[in-house]
Amino acid sequence: MFDANYFQATLPHDVQAAGGSPVVEVALRNGHVHRIRAVLQAGQGHVTFAVHQVRGDLTHERPRFGAGDGDEAVRVAVAYESIAAVIIDPAPDKVKSRPGFA
């Protein structure tokens, strides 16, 4: 189970081990996934994130942990018990190809 210690100590260490700017996603038990910009607060029973809003037509883009995109951050508070997984993807900065016909 995830807790405040994971988001305050372990996640920053894992982000640095992945090169410092990976794509970080939090998958919830209900199937929803948030792409995390930053951990704002890890408290008793829940964590608050600044998240990237990814519209359907921009899903091929890979916003990075810690990267701001100029928009006011969207905040999401999530109960630890609802988190199924934290995915840390050290994918390259640029997507080399887009799916579909070229």
KAPE-V928113 format. One record per residue. N is the residue number from 0. RES is the residue in one small letter. PHI is phi in whole degrees, 0 to 359 (none if undefined). Layout:
n->N res->RES phi->PHI
n->N res->RES phi->PHI
This chain:
n->0 res->m phi->none
n->1 res->f phi->277
n->2 res->d phi->210
n->3 res->a phi->301
n->4 res->n phi->300
n->5 res->y phi->299
n->6 res->f phi->284
n->7 res->q phi->271
n->8 res->a phi->242
n->9 res->t phi->286
n->10 res->l phi->300
n->11 res->p phi->302
n->12 res->h phi->295
n->13 res->d phi->295
n->14 res->v phi->297
n->15 res->q phi->295
n->16 res->a phi->294
n->17 res->a phi->270
n->18 res->g phi->106
n->19 res->g phi->92
n->20 res->s phi->216
n->21 res->p phi->280
n->22 res->v phi->275
n->23 res->v phi->244
n->24 res->e phi->236
n->25 res->v phi->247
n->26 res->a phi->264
n->27 res->l phi->263
n->28 res->r phi->298
n->29 res->n phi->277
n->30 res->g phi->98
n->31 res->h phi->284
n->32 res->v phi->234
n->33 res->h phi->248
n->34 res->r phi->271
n->35 res->i phi->270
n->36 res->r phi->270
n->37 res->a phi->198
n->38 res->v phi->268
n->39 res->l phi->272
n->40 res->q phi->202
n->41 res->a phi->244
n->42 res->g phi->242
n->43 res->q phi->284
n->44 res->g phi->89
n->45 res->h phi->207
n->46 res->v phi->230
n->47 res->t phi->247
n->48 res->f phi->244
n->49 res->a phi->266
n->50 res->v phi->242
n->51 res->h phi->276
n->52 res->q phi->271
n->53 res->v phi->246
n->54 res->r phi->282
n->55 res->g phi->305
n->56 res->d phi->280
n->57 res->l phi->241
n->58 res->t phi->294
n->59 res->h phi->285
n->60 res->e phi->283
n->61 res->r phi->238
n->62 res->p phi->298
n->63 res->r phi->266
n->64 res->f phi->296
n->65 res->g phi->85
n->66 res->a phi->272
n->67 res->g phi->267
n->68 res->d phi->245
n->69 res->g phi->88
n->70 res->d phi->277
n->71 res->e phi->296
n->72 res->a phi->294
n->73 res->v phi->272
n->74 res->r phi->255
n->75 res->v phi->226
n->76 res->a phi->257
n->77 res->v phi->230
n->78 res->a phi->288
n->79 res->y phi->305
n->80 res->e phi->293
n->81 res->s phi->269
n->82 res->i phi->274
n->83 res->a phi->270
n->84 res->a phi->198
n->85 res->v phi->242
n->86 res->i phi->254
n->87 res->i phi->243
n->88 res->d phi->247
n->89 res->p phi->279
n->90 res->a phi->297
n->91 res->p phi->298
n->92 res->d phi->300
n->93 res->k phi->250
n->94 res->v phi->282
n->95 res->k phi->285
n->96 res->s phi->213
n->97 res->r phi->255
n->98 res->p phi->294
n->99 res->g phi->113
n->100 res->f phi->270
n->101 res->a phi->251
